[in-house]
Amino acid sequence: MAAHLRSEDGWLLVGDQQIVVEVDLGLFLPDTGLWGGVLHNIPGGLASSMRDVEARLRLQTGQVRRIRLLAGPDDEMSVAFIGEGTAPF
């Protein structure tokens, strides 16, 4: 991932659930536009359900992007993800 990450608040949308999260965003491979980041303080139960349904991230700018988890947490923790579509920054 790029050395510089942007940190901001956003909303994690999973099914009919919506929670406020802190998210660090960055580019994995700047030449390809592959982006992702880390969601912080995600409850384990919610993170587990993200594998079975569409998960989206809404940023303060109003942009919404689909995301895929890269790990499955057991408790509240930070979770890495890959974003789909163009980078929102």
PyMOL Python script that loads the backbone (N, CA, C, O; Angstrom):
from pymol import cmd

cmd.read_pdbstr("""\
ATOM      1  N   MET A   1       0.843  -1.160   0.000  1.00  0.00           N
ATOM      2  CA  MET A   1       0.000   0.000   0.000  1.00  0.00           C
ATOM      3  C   MET A   1       0.892   1.226   0.000  1.00  0.00           C
ATOM      4  O   MET A   1       2.014   1.175   0.504  1.00  0.00           O
ATOM      5  N   ALA A   2       0.417   2.312  -0.549  1.00  0.00           N
ATOM      6  CA  ALA A   2       1.183   3.542  -0.584  1.00  0.00           C
ATOM      7  C   ALA A   2       1.552   3.956   0.835  1.00  0.00           C
ATOM      8  O   ALA A   2       0.863   3.617   1.797  1.00  0.00           O
ATOM      9  N   ALA A   3       2.653   4.696   0.945  1.00  0.00           N
ATOM     10  CA  ALA A   3       3.135   5.089   2.258  1.00  0.00           C
ATOM     11  C   ALA A   3       2.171   6.029   2.974  1.00  0.00           C
ATOM     12  O   ALA A   3       2.147   6.069   4.204  1.00  0.00           O
ATOM     13  N   HIS A   4       1.380   6.781   2.222  1.00  0.00           N
ATOM     14  CA  HIS A   4       0.480   7.761   2.825  1.00  0.00           C
ATOM     15  C   HIS A   4      -0.954   7.266   2.776  1.00  0.00           C
ATOM     16  O   HIS A   4      -1.482   6.957   1.708  1.00  0.00           O
ATOM     17  N   LEU A   5      -1.573   7.195   3.938  1.00  0.00           N
ATOM     18  CA  LEU A   5      -2.979   6.803   4.038  1.00  0.00           C
ATOM     19  C   LEU A   5      -3.797   8.014   4.461  1.00  0.00           C
ATOM     20  O   LEU A   5      -3.339   8.854   5.235  1.00  0.00           O
ATOM     21  N   ARG A   6      -4.997   8.084   3.946  1.00  0.00           N
ATOM     22  CA  ARG A   6      -5.943   9.113   4.376  1.00  0.00           C
ATOM     23  C   ARG A   6      -6.813   8.501   5.451  1.00  0.00           C
ATOM     24  O   ARG A   6      -7.324   7.394   5.282  1.00  0.00           O
ATOM     25  N   SER A   7      -6.986   9.201   6.545  1.00  0.00           N
ATOM     26  CA  SER A   7      -7.846   8.708   7.615  1.00  0.00           C
ATOM     27  C   SER A   7      -9.066   9.609   7.708  1.00  0.00           C
ATOM     28  O   SER A   7      -8.939  10.833   7.747  1.00  0.00           O
ATOM     29  N   GLU A   8     -10.244   9.008   7.743  1.00  0.00           N
ATOM     30  CA  GLU A   8     -11.478   9.776   7.866  1.00  0.00           C
ATOM     31  C   GLU A   8     -12.574   8.895   8.436  1.00  0.00           C
ATOM     32  O   GLU A   8     -12.438   7.676   8.529  1.00  0.00           O
ATOM     33  N   ASP A   9     -13.659   9.544   8.812  1.00  0.00           N
ATOM     34  CA  ASP A   9     -14.829   8.806   9.272  1.00  0.00           C
ATOM     35  C   ASP A   9     -15.697   8.470   8.076  1.00  0.00           C
ATOM     36  O   ASP A   9     -15.712   9.196   7.082  1.00  0.00           O
ATOM     37  N   GLY A  10     -16.411   7.378   8.178  1.00  0.00           N
ATOM     38  CA  GLY A  10     -17.322   6.970   7.116  1.00  0.00           C
ATOM     39  C   GLY A  10     -18.411   6.101   7.712  1.00  0.00           C
ATOM     40  O   GLY A  10     -18.513   5.964   8.931  1.00  0.00           O
ATOM     41  N   TRP A  11     -19.224   5.517   6.847  1.00  0.00           N
ATOM     42  CA  TRP A  11     -20.301   4.638   7.274  1.00  0.00           C
ATOM     43  C   TRP A  11     -20.134   3.308   6.569  1.00  0.00           C
ATOM     44  O   TRP A  11     -19.985   3.257   5.349  1.00  0.00           O
ATOM     45  N   LEU A  12     -20.160   2.250   7.325  1.00  0.00           N
ATOM     46  CA  LEU A  12     -20.124   0.904   6.783  1.00  0.00           C
ATOM     47  C   LEU A  12     -21.567   0.449   6.620  1.00  0.00           C
ATOM     48  O   LEU A  12     -22.332   0.444   7.585  1.00  0.00           O
ATOM     49  N   LEU A  13     -21.940   0.069   5.411  1.00  0.00           N
ATOM     50  CA  LEU A  13     -23.301  -0.356   5.101  1.00  0.00           C
ATOM     51  C   LEU A  13     -23.277  -1.843   4.775  1.00  0.00           C
ATOM     52  O   LEU A  13     -22.670  -2.260   3.789  1.00  0.00           O
ATOM     53  N   VAL A  14     -23.939  -2.638   5.609  1.00  0.00           N
ATOM     54  CA  VAL A  14     -24.004  -4.084   5.419  1.00  0.00           C
ATOM     55  C   VAL A  14     -25.460  -4.496   5.595  1.00  0.00           C
ATOM     56  O   VAL A  14     -25.999  -4.436   6.700  1.00  0.00           O
ATOM     57  N   GLY A  15     -26.091  -4.914   4.505  1.00  0.00           N
ATOM     58  CA  GLY A  15     -27.515  -5.230   4.573  1.00  0.00           C
ATOM     59  C   GLY A  15     -28.279  -3.996   5.012  1.00  0.00           C
ATOM     60  O   GLY A  15     -28.150  -2.936   4.399  1.00  0.00           O
ATOM     61  N   ASP A  16     -29.075  -4.119   6.067  1.00  0.00           N
ATOM     62  CA  ASP A  16     -29.820  -2.967   6.570  1.00  0.00           C
ATOM     63  C   ASP A  16     -29.117  -2.309   7.756  1.00  0.00           C
ATOM     64  O   ASP A  16     -29.681  -1.422   8.397  1.00  0.00           O
ATOM     65  N   GLN A  17     -27.890  -2.740   8.049  1.00  0.00           N
ATOM     66  CA  GLN A  17     -27.119  -2.159   9.145  1.00  0.00           C
ATOM     67  C   GLN A  17     -26.227  -1.045   8.623  1.00  0.00           C
ATOM     68  O   GLN A  17     -25.722  -1.099   7.501  1.00  0.00           O
ATOM     69  N   GLN A  18     -26.045  -0.034   9.463  1.00  0.00           N
ATOM     70  CA  GLN A  18     -25.187   1.093   9.114  1.00  0.00           C
ATOM     71  C   GLN A  18     -24.460   1.522  10.382  1.00  0.00           C
ATOM     72  O   GLN A  18     -25.098   1.887  11.369  1.00  0.00           O
ATOM     73  N   ILE A  19     -23.125   1.482  10.364  1.00  0.00           N
ATOM     74  CA  ILE A  19     -22.378   1.913  11.541  1.00  0.00           C
ATOM     75  C   ILE A  19     -21.304   2.904  11.125  1.00  0.00           C
ATOM     76  O   ILE A  19     -20.766   2.845  10.019  1.00  0.00           O
ATOM     77  N   VAL A  20     -21.008   3.816  12.040  1.00  0.00           N
ATOM     78  CA  VAL A  20     -19.946   4.789  11.810  1.00  0.00           C
ATOM     79  C   VAL A  20     -18.615   4.086  12.053  1.00  0.00           C
ATOM     80  O   VAL A  20     -18.450   3.381  13.048  1.00  0.00           O
ATOM     81  N   VAL A  21     -17.671   4.281  11.143  1.00  0.00           N
ATOM     82  CA  VAL A  21     -16.356   3.663  11.266  1.00  0.00           C
ATOM     83  C   VAL A  21     -15.278   4.701  10.995  1.00  0.00           C
ATOM     84  O   VAL A  21     -15.528   5.738  10.381  1.00  0.00           O
ATOM     85  N   GLU A  22     -14.087   4.401  11.462  1.00  0.00           N
ATOM     86  CA  GLU A  22     -12.906   5.157  11.054  1.00  0.00           C
ATOM     87  C   GLU A  22     -12.244   4.319   9.974  1.00  0.00           C
ATOM     88  O   GLU A  22     -12.106   3.105  10.123  1.00  0.00           O
ATOM     89  N   VAL A  23     -11.841   4.953   8.901  1.00  0.00           N
ATOM     90  CA  VAL A  23     -11.260   4.209   7.789  1.00  0.00           C
ATOM     91  C   VAL A  23      -9.969   4.883   7.337  1.00  0.00           C
ATOM     92  O   VAL A  23      -9.902   6.106   7.215  1.00  0.00           O
ATOM     93  N   ASP A  24      -8.952   4.072   7.092  1.00  0.00           N
ATOM     94  CA  ASP A  24      -7.709   4.534   6.481  1.00  0.00           C
ATOM     95  C   ASP A  24      -7.741   4.070   5.038  1.00  0.00           C
ATOM     96  O   ASP A  24      -7.882   2.876   4.774  1.00  0.00           O
ATOM     97  N   LEU A  25      -7.611   5.001   4.098  1.00  0.00           N
ATOM     98  CA  LEU A  25      -7.681   4.689   2.666  1.00  0.00           C
ATOM     99  C   LEU A  25      -6.340   4.918   2.004  1.00  0.00           C
ATOM    100  O   LEU A  25      -5.602   5.828   2.381  1.00  0.00           O
ATOM    101  N   GLY A  26      -6.021   4.093   1.015  1.00  0.00           N
ATOM    102  CA  GLY A  26      -4.801   4.275   0.249  1.00  0.00           C
ATOM    103  C   GLY A  26      -4.817   3.430  -1.004  1.00  0.00           C
ATOM    104  O   GLY A  26      -5.720   2.621  -1.215  1.00  0.00           O
ATOM    105  N   LEU A  27      -3.804   3.628  -1.837  1.00  0.00           N
ATOM    106  CA  LEU A  27      -3.655   2.840  -3.061  1.00  0.00           C
ATOM    107  C   LEU A  27      -2.706   1.690  -2.794  1.00  0.00           C
ATOM    108  O   LEU A  27      -1.629   1.890  -2.232  1.00  0.00           O
ATOM    109  N   PHE A  28      -3.097   0.473  -3.193  1.00  0.00           N
ATOM    110  CA  PHE A  28      -2.199  -0.675  -3.090  1.00  0.00           C
ATOM    111  C   PHE A  28      -1.161  -0.619  -4.199  1.00  0.00           C
ATOM    112  O   PHE A  28       0.036  -0.758  -3.951  1.00  0.00           O
ATOM    113  N   LEU A  29      -1.625  -0.418  -5.410  1.00  0.00           N
ATOM    114  CA  LEU A  29      -0.755  -0.348  -6.581  1.00  0.00           C
ATOM    115  C   LEU A  29      -1.133   0.904  -7.365  1.00  0.00           C
ATOM    116  O   LEU A  29      -2.042   0.857  -8.194  1.00  0.00           O
ATOM    117  N   PRO A  30      -0.451   2.024  -7.118  1.00  0.00           N
ATOM    118  CA  PRO A  30      -0.836   3.281  -7.747  1.00  0.00           C
ATOM    119  C   PRO A  30      -0.953   3.215  -9.267  1.00  0.00           C
ATOM    120  O   PRO A  30      -1.808   3.891  -9.840  1.00  0.00           O
ATOM    121  N   ASP A  31      -0.127   2.429  -9.929  1.00  0.00           N
ATOM    122  CA  ASP A  31      -0.176   2.352 -11.392  1.00  0.00           C
ATOM    123  C   ASP A  31      -1.437   1.664 -11.896  1.00  0.00           C
ATOM    124  O   ASP A  31      -1.840   1.883 -13.039  1.00  0.00           O
ATOM    125  N   THR A  32      -2.068   0.838 -11.068  1.00  0.00           N
ATOM    126  CA  THR A  32      -3.262   0.110 -11.500  1.00  0.00           C
ATOM    127  C   THR A  32      -4.551   0.715 -10.953  1.00  0.00           C
ATOM    128  O   THR A  32      -5.637   0.404 -11.442  1.00  0.00           O
ATOM    129  N   GLY A  33      -4.439   1.575  -9.948  1.00  0.00           N
ATOM    130  CA  GLY A  33      -5.627   2.151  -9.333  1.00  0.00           C
ATOM    131  C   GLY A  33      -6.260   1.250  -8.291  1.00  0.00           C
ATOM    132  O   GLY A  33      -7.319   1.580  -7.757  1.00  0.00           O
ATOM    133  N   LEU A  34      -5.628   0.104  -7.985  1.00  0.00           N
ATOM    134  CA  LEU A  34      -6.163  -0.804  -6.969  1.00  0.00           C
ATOM    135  C   LEU A  34      -6.074  -0.115  -5.609  1.00  0.00           C
ATOM    136  O   LEU A  34      -4.994   0.283  -5.171  1.00  0.00           O
ATOM    137  N   TRP A  35      -7.214   0.018  -4.955  1.00  0.00           N
ATOM    138  CA  TRP A  35      -7.246   0.740  -3.692  1.00  0.00           C
ATOM    139  C   TRP A  35      -7.891  -0.098  -2.600  1.00  0.00           C
ATOM    140  O   TRP A  35      -8.534  -1.114  -2.865  1.00  0.00           O
ATOM    141  N   GLY A  36      -7.705   0.345  -1.387  1.00  0.00           N
ATOM    142  CA  GLY A  36      -8.281  -0.340  -0.243  1.00  0.00           C
ATOM    143  C   GLY A  36      -7.903   0.386   1.021  1.00  0.00           C
ATOM    144  O   GLY A  36      -7.578   1.574   1.000  1.00  0.00           O
ATOM    145  N   GLY A  37      -7.947  -0.336   2.125  1.00  0.00           N
ATOM    146  CA  GLY A  37      -7.605   0.301   3.379  1.00  0.00           C
ATOM    147  C   GLY A  37      -7.905  -0.571   4.569  1.00  0.00           C
ATOM    148  O   GLY A  37      -7.935  -1.798   4.483  1.00  0.00           O
ATOM    149  N   VAL A  38      -8.127   0.096   5.683  1.00  0.00           N
ATOM    150  CA  VAL A  38      -8.386  -0.587   6.946  1.00  0.00           C
ATOM    151  C   VAL A  38      -9.581   0.074   7.625  1.00  0.00           C
ATOM    152  O   VAL A  38      -9.617   1.293   7.794  1.00  0.00           O
ATOM    153  N   LEU A  39     -10.554  -0.744   8.009  1.00  0.00           N
ATOM    154  CA  LEU A  39     -11.690  -0.292   8.814  1.00  0.00           C
ATOM    155  C   LEU A  39     -11.336  -0.559  10.268  1.00  0.00           C
ATOM    156  O   LEU A  39     -10.800  -1.621  10.586  1.00  0.00           O
ATOM    157  N   HIS A  40     -11.624   0.383  11.154  1.00  0.00           N
ATOM    158  CA  HIS A  40     -11.260   0.227  12.562  1.00  0.00           C
ATOM    159  C   HIS A  40     -12.484   0.034  13.449  1.00  0.00           C
ATOM    160  O   HIS A  40     -13.541   0.621  13.217  1.00  0.00           O
ATOM    161  N   ASN A  41     -12.314  -0.808  14.478  1.00  0.00           N
ATOM    162  CA  ASN A  41     -13.332  -1.085  15.504  1.00  0.00           C
ATOM    163  C   ASN A  41     -14.619  -1.661  14.932  1.00  0.00           C
ATOM    164  O   ASN A  41     -15.715  -1.209  15.262  1.00  0.00           O
ATOM    165  N   ILE A  42     -14.473  -2.656  14.078  1.00  0.00           N
ATOM    166  CA  ILE A  42     -15.622  -3.341  13.495  1.00  0.00           C
ATOM    167  C   ILE A  42     -15.988  -4.518  14.394  1.00  0.00           C
ATOM    168  O   ILE A  42     -15.132  -5.357  14.673  1.00  0.00           O
ATOM    169  N   PRO A  43     -17.244  -4.605  14.857  1.00  0.00           N
ATOM    170  CA  PRO A  43     -17.645  -5.770  15.652  1.00  0.00           C
ATOM    171  C   PRO A  43     -17.478  -7.057  14.845  1.00  0.00           C
ATOM    172  O   PRO A  43     -17.820  -7.099  13.663  1.00  0.00           O
ATOM    173  N   GLY A  44     -16.957  -8.097  15.475  1.00  0.00           N
ATOM    174  CA  GLY A  44     -16.691  -9.357  14.784  1.00  0.00           C
ATOM    175  C   GLY A  44     -17.902  -9.940  14.091  1.00  0.00           C
ATOM    176  O   GLY A  44     -17.785 -10.441  12.972  1.00  0.00           O
ATOM    177  N   GLY A  45     -19.067  -9.889  14.727  1.00  0.00           N
ATOM    178  CA  GLY A  45     -20.281 -10.431  14.117  1.00  0.00           C
ATOM    179  C   GLY A  45     -20.646  -9.712  12.836  1.00  0.00           C
ATOM    180  O   GLY A  45     -21.068 -10.345  11.868  1.00  0.00           O
ATOM    181  N   LEU A  46     -20.488  -8.399  12.816  1.00  0.00           N
ATOM    182  CA  LEU A  46     -20.788  -7.627  11.616  1.00  0.00           C
ATOM    183  C   LEU A  46     -19.777  -7.941  10.527  1.00  0.00           C
ATOM    184  O   LEU A  46     -20.146  -8.110   9.365  1.00  0.00           O
ATOM    185  N   ALA A  47     -18.508  -8.019  10.894  1.00  0.00           N
ATOM    186  CA  ALA A  47     -17.474  -8.320   9.907  1.00  0.00           C
ATOM    187  C   ALA A  47     -17.693  -9.693   9.287  1.00  0.00           C
ATOM    188  O   ALA A  47     -17.481  -9.874   8.088  1.00  0.00           O
ATOM    189  N   SER A  48     -18.113 -10.652  10.089  1.00  0.00           N
ATOM    190  CA  SER A  48     -18.377 -11.990   9.554  1.00  0.00           C
ATOM    191  C   SER A  48     -19.507 -11.958   8.540  1.00  0.00           C
ATOM    192  O   SER A  48     -19.442 -12.646   7.521  1.00  0.00           O
ATOM    193  N   SER A  49     -20.545 -11.169   8.805  1.00  0.00           N
ATOM    194  CA  SER A  49     -21.676 -11.099   7.876  1.00  0.00           C
ATOM    195  C   SER A  49     -21.309 -10.396   6.579  1.00  0.00           C
ATOM    196  O   SER A  49     -22.002 -10.558   5.574  1.00  0.00           O
ATOM    197  N   MET A  50     -20.234  -9.620   6.582  1.00  0.00           N
ATOM    198  CA  MET A  50     -19.809  -8.919   5.368  1.00  0.00           C
ATOM    199  C   MET A  50     -19.350  -9.890   4.291  1.00  0.00           C
ATOM    200  O   MET A  50     -19.319  -9.532   3.113  1.00  0.00           O
ATOM    201  N   ARG A  51     -18.998 -11.099   4.669  1.00  0.00           N
ATOM    202  CA  ARG A  51     -18.548 -12.086   3.682  1.00  0.00           C
ATOM    203  C   ARG A  51     -19.716 -12.669   2.897  1.00  0.00           C
ATOM    204  O   ARG A  51     -19.531 -13.187   1.796  1.00  0.00           O
ATOM    205  N   ASP A  52     -20.919 -12.587   3.460  1.00  0.00           N
ATOM    206  CA  ASP A  52     -22.080 -13.220   2.840  1.00  0.00           C
ATOM    207  C   ASP A  52     -22.999 -12.252   2.107  1.00  0.00           C
ATOM    208  O   ASP A  52     -23.826 -12.684   1.304  1.00  0.00           O
ATOM    209  N   VAL A  53     -22.875 -10.968   2.361  1.00  0.00           N
ATOM    210  CA  VAL A  53     -23.740  -9.972   1.721  1.00  0.00           C
ATOM    211  C   VAL A  53     -22.889  -8.827   1.184  1.00  0.00           C
ATOM    212  O   VAL A  53     -21.701  -8.717   1.489  1.00  0.00           O
ATOM    213  N   GLU A  54     -23.514  -7.992   0.390  1.00  0.00           N
ATOM    214  CA  GLU A  54     -22.798  -6.841  -0.158  1.00  0.00           C
ATOM    215  C   GLU A  54     -22.441  -5.872   0.963  1.00  0.00           C
ATOM    216  O   GLU A  54     -23.299  -5.496   1.763  1.00  0.00           O
ATOM    217  N   ALA A  55     -21.188  -5.475   1.018  1.00  0.00           N
ATOM    218  CA  ALA A  55     -20.732  -4.475   1.980  1.00  0.00           C
ATOM    219  C   ALA A  55     -20.310  -3.237   1.198  1.00  0.00           C
ATOM    220  O   ALA A  55     -19.646  -3.330   0.165  1.00  0.00           O
ATOM    221  N   ARG A  56     -20.704  -2.094   1.704  1.00  0.00           N
ATOM    222  CA  ARG A  56     -20.365  -0.836   1.045  1.00  0.00           C
ATOM    223  C   ARG A  56     -19.814   0.139   2.071  1.00  0.00           C
ATOM    224  O   ARG A  56     -20.113   0.046   3.262  1.00  0.00           O
ATOM    225  N   LEU A  57     -19.014   1.067   1.596  1.00  0.00           N
ATOM    226  CA  LEU A  57     -18.437   2.107   2.424  1.00  0.00           C
ATOM    227  C   LEU A  57     -18.898   3.447   1.873  1.00  0.00           C
ATOM    228  O   LEU A  57     -18.691   3.748   0.698  1.00  0.00           O
ATOM    229  N   ARG A  58     -19.529   4.257   2.734  1.00  0.00           N
ATOM    230  CA  ARG A  58     -19.930   5.604   2.322  1.00  0.00           C
ATOM    231  C   ARG A  58     -19.022   6.592   3.035  1.00  0.00           C
ATOM    232  O   ARG A  58     -18.911   6.574   4.261  1.00  0.00           O
ATOM    233  N   LEU A  59     -18.379   7.448   2.267  1.00  0.00           N
ATOM    234  CA  LEU A  59     -17.455   8.431   2.815  1.00  0.00           C
ATOM    235  C   LEU A  59     -18.174   9.741   3.090  1.00  0.00           C
ATOM    236  O   LEU A  59     -19.315   9.931   2.669  1.00  0.00           O
ATOM    237  N   GLN A  60     -17.505  10.640   3.796  1.00  0.00           N
ATOM    238  CA  GLN A  60     -18.093  11.932   4.128  1.00  0.00           C
ATOM    239  C   GLN A  60     -18.444  12.743   2.884  1.00  0.00           C
ATOM    240  O   GLN A  60     -19.308  13.619   2.944  1.00  0.00           O
ATOM    241  N   THR A  61     -17.799  12.469   1.779  1.00  0.00           N
ATOM    242  CA  THR A  61     -18.085  13.173   0.527  1.00  0.00           C
ATOM    243  C   THR A  61     -19.387  12.700  -0.102  1.00  0.00           C
ATOM    244  O   THR A  61     -19.872  13.304  -1.059  1.00  0.00           O
ATOM    245  N   GLY A  62     -19.959  11.613   0.436  1.00  0.00           N
ATOM    246  CA  GLY A  62     -21.177  11.037  -0.120  1.00  0.00           C
ATOM    247  C   GLY A  62     -20.914   9.905  -1.098  1.00  0.00           C
ATOM    248  O   GLY A  62     -21.846   9.212  -1.506  1.00  0.00           O
ATOM    249  N   GLN A  63     -19.654   9.705  -1.481  1.00  0.00           N
ATOM    250  CA  GLN A  63     -19.309   8.617  -2.392  1.00  0.00           C
ATOM    251  C   GLN A  63     -19.511   7.271  -1.702  1.00  0.00           C
ATOM    252  O   GLN A  63     -19.187   7.109  -0.526  1.00  0.00           O
ATOM    253  N   VAL A  64     -20.048   6.315  -2.444  1.00  0.00           N
ATOM    254  CA  VAL A  64     -20.272   4.967  -1.918  1.00  0.00           C
ATOM    255  C   VAL A  64     -19.527   3.981  -2.808  1.00  0.00           C
ATOM    256  O   VAL A  64     -19.636   4.040  -4.032  1.00  0.00           O
ATOM    257  N   ARG A  65     -18.770   3.076  -2.192  1.00  0.00           N
ATOM    258  CA  ARG A  65     -18.023   2.060  -2.928  1.00  0.00           C
ATOM    259  C   ARG A  65     -18.237   0.699  -2.280  1.00  0.00           C
ATOM    260  O   ARG A  65     -18.323   0.586  -1.057  1.00  0.00           O
ATOM    261  N   ARG A  66     -18.320  -0.335  -3.120  1.00  0.00           N
ATOM    262  CA  ARG A  66     -18.362  -1.710  -2.607  1.00  0.00           C
ATOM    263  C   ARG A  66     -16.978  -2.080  -2.112  1.00  0.00           C
ATOM    264  O   ARG A  66     -15.968  -1.644  -2.665  1.00  0.00           O
ATOM    265  N   ILE A  67     -16.942  -2.899  -1.049  1.00  0.00           N
ATOM    266  CA  ILE A  67     -15.665  -3.351  -0.500  1.00  0.00           C
ATOM    267  C   ILE A  67     -15.720  -4.847  -0.220  1.00  0.00           C
ATOM    268  O   ILE A  67     -16.793  -5.422  -0.042  1.00  0.00           O
ATOM    269  N   ARG A  68     -14.531  -5.471  -0.185  1.00  0.00           N
ATOM    270  CA  ARG A  68     -14.369  -6.895   0.149  1.00  0.00           C
ATOM    271  C   ARG A  68     -13.349  -7.015   1.269  1.00  0.00           C
ATOM    272  O   ARG A  68     -12.267  -6.432   1.195  1.00  0.00           O
ATOM    273  N   LEU A  69     -13.693  -7.772   2.308  1.00  0.00           N
ATOM    274  CA  LEU A  69     -12.759  -7.987   3.412  1.00  0.00           C
ATOM    275  C   LEU A  69     -11.595  -8.861   2.989  1.00  0.00           C
ATOM    276  O   LEU A  69     -11.735  -9.737   2.136  1.00  0.00           O
ATOM    277  N   LEU A  70     -10.446  -8.613   3.597  1.00  0.00           N
ATOM    278  CA  LEU A  70      -9.272  -9.459   3.375  1.00  0.00           C
ATOM    279  C   LEU A  70      -9.000 -10.363   4.566  1.00  0.00           C
ATOM    280  O   LEU A  70      -8.112 -11.213   4.507  1.00  0.00           O
ATOM    281  N   ALA A  71      -9.757 -10.188   5.654  1.00  0.00           N
ATOM    282  CA  ALA A  71      -9.567 -11.007   6.857  1.00  0.00           C
ATOM    283  C   ALA A  71     -10.898 -11.142   7.572  1.00  0.00           C
ATOM    284  O   ALA A  71     -11.814 -10.353   7.343  1.00  0.00           O
ATOM    285  N   GLY A  72     -11.006 -12.136   8.434  1.00  0.00           N
ATOM    286  CA  GLY A  72     -12.223 -12.346   9.213  1.00  0.00           C
ATOM    287  C   GLY A  72     -11.937 -12.226  10.690  1.00  0.00           C
ATOM    288  O   GLY A  72     -11.380 -13.155  11.276  1.00  0.00           O
ATOM    289  N   PRO A  73     -12.300 -11.104  11.325  1.00  0.00           N
ATOM    290  CA  PRO A  73     -11.985 -10.914  12.742  1.00  0.00           C
ATOM    291  C   PRO A  73     -12.882 -11.742  13.660  1.00  0.00           C
ATOM    292  O   PRO A  73     -13.975 -12.154  13.273  1.00  0.00           O
ATOM    293  N   ASP A  74     -12.402 -11.979  14.885  1.00  0.00           N
ATOM    294  CA  ASP A  74     -13.170 -12.693  15.902  1.00  0.00           C
ATOM    295  C   ASP A  74     -13.820 -11.724  16.887  1.00  0.00           C
ATOM    296  O   ASP A  74     -14.890 -12.015  17.422  1.00  0.00           O
ATOM    297  N   ASP A  75     -13.203 -10.603  17.127  1.00  0.00           N
ATOM    298  CA  ASP A  75     -13.700  -9.594  18.063  1.00  0.00           C
ATOM    299  C   ASP A  75     -13.617  -8.230  17.385  1.00  0.00           C
ATOM    300  O   ASP A  75     -13.256  -8.128  16.213  1.00  0.00           O
ATOM    301  N   GLU A  76     -13.960  -7.164  18.150  1.00  0.00           N
ATOM    302  CA  GLU A  76     -13.805  -5.830  17.579  1.00  0.00           C
ATOM    303  C   GLU A  76     -12.334  -5.610  17.271  1.00  0.00           C
ATOM    304  O   GLU A  76     -11.463  -5.826  18.113  1.00  0.00           O
ATOM    305  N   MET A  77     -12.076  -5.172  16.036  1.00  0.00           N
ATOM    306  CA  MET A  77     -10.690  -4.965  15.639  1.00  0.00           C
ATOM    307  C   MET A  77     -10.644  -4.235  14.320  1.00  0.00           C
ATOM    308  O   MET A  77     -11.672  -3.805  13.799  1.00  0.00           O
ATOM    309  N   SER A  78      -9.463  -4.099  13.787  1.00  0.00           N
ATOM    310  CA  SER A  78      -9.268  -3.496  12.479  1.00  0.00           C
ATOM    311  C   SER A  78      -9.325  -4.570  11.411  1.00  0.00           C
ATOM    312  O   SER A  78      -8.834  -5.683  11.603  1.00  0.00           O
ATOM    313  N   VAL A  79      -9.930  -4.224  10.279  1.00  0.00           N
ATOM    314  CA  VAL A  79     -10.122  -5.181   9.201  1.00  0.00           C
ATOM    315  C   VAL A  79      -9.650  -4.566   7.888  1.00  0.00           C
ATOM    316  O   VAL A  79     -10.114  -3.493   7.500  1.00  0.00           O
ATOM    317  N   ALA A  80      -8.736  -5.238   7.209  1.00  0.00           N
ATOM    318  CA  ALA A  80      -8.271  -4.766   5.905  1.00  0.00           C
ATOM    319  C   ALA A  80      -9.306  -5.100   4.837  1.00  0.00           C
ATOM    320  O   ALA A  80     -10.013  -6.103   4.936  1.00  0.00           O
ATOM    321  N   PHE A  81      -9.390  -4.244   3.806  1.00  0.00           N
ATOM    322  CA  PHE A  81     -10.337  -4.481   2.721  1.00  0.00           C
ATOM    323  C   PHE A  81      -9.776  -3.988   1.398  1.00  0.00           C
ATOM    324  O   PHE A  81      -8.865  -3.161   1.354  1.00  0.00           O
ATOM    325  N   ILE A  82     -10.341  -4.516   0.325  1.00  0.00           N
ATOM    326  CA  ILE A  82     -10.070  -4.062  -1.043  1.00  0.00           C
ATOM    327  C   ILE A  82     -11.328  -3.361  -1.530  1.00  0.00           C
ATOM    328  O   ILE A  82     -12.439  -3.851  -1.330  1.00  0.00           O
ATOM    329  N   GLY A  83     -11.148  -2.212  -2.169  1.00  0.00           N
ATOM    330  CA  GLY A  83     -12.284  -1.484  -2.716  1.00  0.00           C
ATOM    331  C   GLY A  83     -12.536  -1.868  -4.161  1.00  0.00           C
ATOM    332  O   GLY A  83     -11.622  -2.281  -4.875  1.00  0.00           O
ATOM    333  N   GLU A  84     -13.787  -1.727  -4.586  1.00  0.00           N
ATOM    334  CA  GLU A  84     -14.160  -1.998  -5.972  1.00  0.00           C
ATOM    335  C   GLU A  84     -14.456  -0.678  -6.670  1.00  0.00           C
ATOM    336  O   GLU A  84     -14.918   0.274  -6.041  1.00  0.00           O
ATOM    337  N   GLY A  85     -14.195  -0.625  -7.948  1.00  0.00           N
ATOM    338  CA  GLY A  85     -14.429   0.596  -8.713  1.00  0.00           C
ATOM    339  C   GLY A  85     -13.259   1.554  -8.592  1.00  0.00           C
ATOM    340  O   GLY A  85     -12.185   1.190  -8.114  1.00  0.00           O
ATOM    341  N   THR A  86     -13.483   2.776  -9.030  1.00  0.00           N
ATOM    342  CA  THR A  86     -12.413   3.769  -8.985  1.00  0.00           C
ATOM    343  C   THR A  86     -12.177   4.225  -7.551  1.00  0.00           C
ATOM    344  O   THR A  86     -13.094   4.239  -6.730  1.00  0.00           O
ATOM    345  N   ALA A  87     -10.943   4.595  -7.267  1.00  0.00           N
ATOM    346  CA  ALA A  87     -10.602   5.081  -5.930  1.00  0.00           C
ATOM    347  C   ALA A  87     -11.397   6.355  -5.640  1.00  0.00           C
ATOM    348  O   ALA A  87     -11.526   7.211  -6.516  1.00  0.00           O
ATOM    349  N   PRO A  88     -11.928   6.493  -4.428  1.00  0.00           N
ATOM    350  CA  PRO A  88     -12.754   7.653  -4.098  1.00  0.00           C
ATOM    351  C   PRO A  88     -11.954   8.887  -3.694  1.00  0.00           C
ATOM    352  O   PRO A  88     -12.483   9.780  -3.031  1.00  0.00           O
ATOM    353  N   PHE A  89     -10.701   8.942  -4.084  1.00  0.00           N
ATOM    354  CA  PHE A  89      -9.867  10.091  -3.717  1.00  0.00           C
ATOM    355  C   PHE A  89      -8.934  10.438  -4.843  1.00  0.00           C
ATOM    356  O   PHE A  89      -8.149  11.380  -4.726  1.00  0.00           O
TER     357      PHE A  89
END
""", "prot")
cmd.dss("prot")
cmd.show_as("cartoon", "prot")
cmd.util.cbc("prot")
cmd.orient("prot")
